[in-house]
């Protein structure tokens, strides 16, 4: 005996009740199943050879307003011939039309079709219209009547003879014709046999319920086999933002390497962002095109010992005791107090060097948002993250600086090779740029660094050499995440964030 | 950092090397001067070079760039001395310029053979120096003239805006200085430097013919250099004595490198009882200590080796002692302020890649900032609760923070020079960033459950920077079924997992629906707000689904936790 699932059984029984053939709508009604369930059952029944699914073309015919009028009054040519008969089979056109009561727009139609059907002849010179014969009811008239009785008729369900008239009425624009494709399910002989034998309906269930489990009823039912390959709805887990996850990795690495995190505020004084880093007060980076200024309040305070402030001033003006010529201009404390949005994380390093908690030897880092008035494009952001820091110890040399960079390249960028190039920052000398090579990625510029100039460290009271470094973290992330544009980091595209793999 | 465009064929010719446009090779060479070739313009035959050093205006032109490279490449090592011939011009400076643009430097360069490419190079150099070193002509500005059309001596003086007229460069009609400021493109660009003064600077020849209206525009008659020009007068005016002289020096050296002979000009400052001869090509002197050099670089170089490196960098080293090299610094190296600059020159000539990196073990322990631990926990909890983390700018605009949130404007940190009108201030709360994010993702599948852990900036008069930053957490639920209840139950789970008891106090907040907003209280302290977003707010952001959200002051919560422990 064939075993059927619940939905298959219900569909097949419904087929039986519907005498072996039905469309989906009728099956839905009969079986009480949903559209999708009927179709799924029909497909699996077809796989078992019990039904066949046909696609059937249906042509729906419907009389239009003119068609309905003619159905009621008769076709214009029929009305004309009837009038002629009443007038003794011969009459002038005018009297025939009057007798027929033909509306003006139907006169040419009546005349044309009556002659085409050879019901009348016309002697236009003598103006005599003559009936040739008494015509029988034509198939076009029969079809018109059939259509008039029903709102809708399927062309395929008509007598073959009547079907021939469809084109005629359609040509006379009395019909609306609409084509449809319908699925029709038909019982196969095997299906009929199965029905007659009676298939066993295993009580099959879709959803395993608490009731089934607890009551032990699950033993008596059959759990429906699923099409495990069928697609399912997408699920979006909660997860970290890919860039934040990356920064977290970098932070962990730096902590492992012995670096302590520094903190500060987005708004900074020019003193810490520039002056303490030996950037002259008329440097282009301090102009409106290089840094964001705070509208109000315009000035902050510089809470450092007066002596330090004085050292910095003198170093800018004449080099003070640093052995430098200085920048040779008149230093302004007012300019130093100007509030800006920090343009780099190095201001935190300057603050750390002045902190009473500074430890020597010491390693410090920061990951902070920085701001510069750039137009956002493929390679620039106006707000971005910087990862940077300092190392302080007696006798640090350029070799230590290269060592730190090499360590970052291998630990953070996973580099196979490194290359050092001369770089420039107003606050470091010598300055070094790091390029890291990684198989499959090529060379990328990965960081800028240097040893703080004596003009930076001495005025702040630092005697030991200080190495300062910054990592080109955005470029590294772009490489890792395989994104082309830096602005993707702050993307507002939720779909991208959702789809970005975690690893 | 400046980017200069140089004629590539000229570059190879002057350098005396064929590089076949091999970018790697070119960049290996340019590394010596902190330069990087960015692109070739095949049509113009030029190469763009980005120079990272903002303190080396001497190499922002093809002549200076090649001069520096030839040393490092061993083609021409050691000090290159430049001579200036006898005084051939005089300039009388008016006292009334004192508070306007007091300084001028001048040189004469004769017997030049100019080509179109050389002239274009000069124009480019002039532009770069004016923009960068000259601080957009505020500090210095340069003028070149056809000497043969000028009657010496010159008068650097002042005039009333409508008094003097001349045909400015690129024009055919005479214009007064006032008209130049009003109509000429350069007048519109640089007029602001002089407009505030009652009188404007003017440079006249002996017959009162204007050479230029510094720092705005030169005369079209005298200030145009062509391939037929043999003798050039160079003039630099400015507000800073040394910068004027440095600029004049750099420009004159380029002309000398092109085969010209330089002659001096005497500048008379009668009011200061001072005469200055310009240009000056004096060599600088500095001692470099051998131990100091080795201590900075971590190498063991002998005085002779150090001297050899210095000569590659273009310095002179006549006197070499065991522990000291007496260095003659070429006149154009205006960036050398301290022996450390010479140390870097040694390192570059030695090649950084020949110095062995060293990773030094140090007894330091790494540590994240104290707040980070709790921030990480908060992130994990929100993720566990099914929320997607997003990242947004801390820069925004008051409209987003207040008007579109149905709130009155508060005092916040605004930028006086915003670059785009959508980013004009720092946010003082986080929720608008999330709502904006959702508004950009209306087509994306719901429910959208998002959170951000980010900073906000608040004004705080007591602080050095008049502000303080706070760590905040905001979360949002955007969905057909989003509700106050869902947000509340999320927050409840969050608080419970932080081991915090919390209370709710109903509140009114214009961004939230009345009767569906509350303050969240922990240990009597207000730590945030929660509620269902006001449809008025949804409408302005064009959100189409109910939206529930909360925002918490993570730092306050951290402090409460710390007190507990």
Interface residues (C-beta under 8 A of the other chain):
Chain A: X234 X236 X237 X238 X239 X240 X241 X243 X244 X248 X251 X254 X255 X256 X257 X258 X259 X260 X261 X262 X263 X265 X266 X267 X268 X269 X282 X283 X284 X287 X288 X292 X293 X294 X295 X296 X297 X298 X300 X301 X302 X303 X319 X322 X323 X324 X325 X326 X327 X328 X329 X339 X341 X359 X361 X362 X363 X369 X371 X373 X374 X375 X376 X382 X383 X391 X393 X395 X396 X397 X398 X399 X400 X402 X403 X404 X405 X406 X407 X419 X420 X421 X422 X423 X424 X426 X429 X430 X431 X432 X451 X453 X454 X455 X465 X489 X490 X492 X493 X494 X495 X497 X498
Chain B: X1 X31 X32 X33 X34 X52 X53 X54 X55 X132 X135 X139 X240 X242 X295 X296 X297 X298 X299 X337 X338 X339 X340 X341 X343 X344 X347 X348 X352 X353 X355 X356 X357 X358 X359 X360 X362 X363 X364 X365 X366 X367 X368 X369 X372 X376 X379 X382 X383 X384 X385 X386 X387 X388 X389 X390 X391 X392 X393 X394 X395 X411 X413 X414 X415 X416 X417 X418 X419 X420 X423 X426 X436 X437 X440 X441 X444 X445 X448 X449 X450 X455 X457 X463 X464 X465 X466 X467 X468 X469
